Amino acid sequence: MGQQILLDSTVIIAALRETDVHHEDAKEIFMSSGKSSLAISAITLTESLIRPHALGAIHATRAEIGRAHVWTP
């Protein structure tokens, strides 16, 4: 079994926003995680959903995070 990688909100936000300067790097983290499991804390999840909530896209964004197989509380 691989290790667990705890992600910061900056990685989640960059992965979700194609216009983010770190988007490609963030995508690479998800693509190269291999056998490691990715996780985010409840605080990180909340921070990552602030902008999507303001834009009315919170449910779609939450689903996208789930499809990325990131463990969330």
C-alpha positions in Angstrom: 0.0 0.0 0.0 1.3 3.5 -0.9 1.5 6.5 1.4 -1.1 9.1 2.0 -0.5 12.6 0.5 -2.3 15.4 2.3 -3.0 18.2 -0.2 -3.2 21.9 0.5 -6.0 24.0 -0.8 -3.7 25.7 -3.3 -3.2 22.4 -5.1 -6.9 21.7 -5.2 -7.8 25.3 -6.4 -5.0 25.2 -9.1 -6.2 21.8 -10.3 -9.8 23.0 -10.6 -9.0 26.4 -12.3 -7.6 26.0 -15.8 -6.5 29.7 -15.8 -4.4 29.2 -12.6 -0.7 29.6 -13.3 0.0 26.3 -11.4 -2.8 24.3 -13.1 -0.5 22.0 -15.0 1.7 21.3 -12.0 -1.4 20.5 -9.9 -2.8 18.2 -12.5 0.6 16.4 -12.6 0.3 15.7 -8.8 -3.0 14.0 -9.4 -1.8 12.0 -12.4 1.5 10.9 -10.8 0.1 9.9 -7.4 0.1 6.2 -8.4 -0.5 4.0 -5.4 -0.5 6.9 -2.9 -3.9 8.0 -1.7 -4.7 11.7 -1.9 -6.5 13.4 1.0 -7.6 16.8 2.1 -8.7 18.1 5.5 -12.1 19.6 6.2 -10.6 23.0 6.3 -8.9 22.5 3.0 -12.1 21.4 1.5 -13.9 24.5 2.8 -11.2 26.8 1.5 -11.3 25.1 -1.9 -15.1 25.6 -2.2 -15.3 29.3 -1.4 -15.1 30.6 -5.0 -17.3 27.8 -6.5 -19.9 28.6 -3.8 -19.9 32.3 -4.8 -20.3 31.3 -8.5 -23.1 28.8 -7.8 -21.0 25.8 -8.8 -20.4 24.2 -5.4 -22.1 20.9 -6.2 -20.3 20.4 -9.5 -16.9 21.3 -7.9 -17.5 18.9 -5.0 -18.3 16.1 -7.5 -15.2 16.9 -9.5 -13.1 16.6 -6.3 -14.8 13.2 -5.7 -14.0 12.0 -9.2 -10.3 12.8 -8.6 -10.4 10.1 -5.9 -9.4 12.5 -3.2 -10.4 11.4 0.3 -12.4 14.1 2.0 -14.1 14.1 5.4 
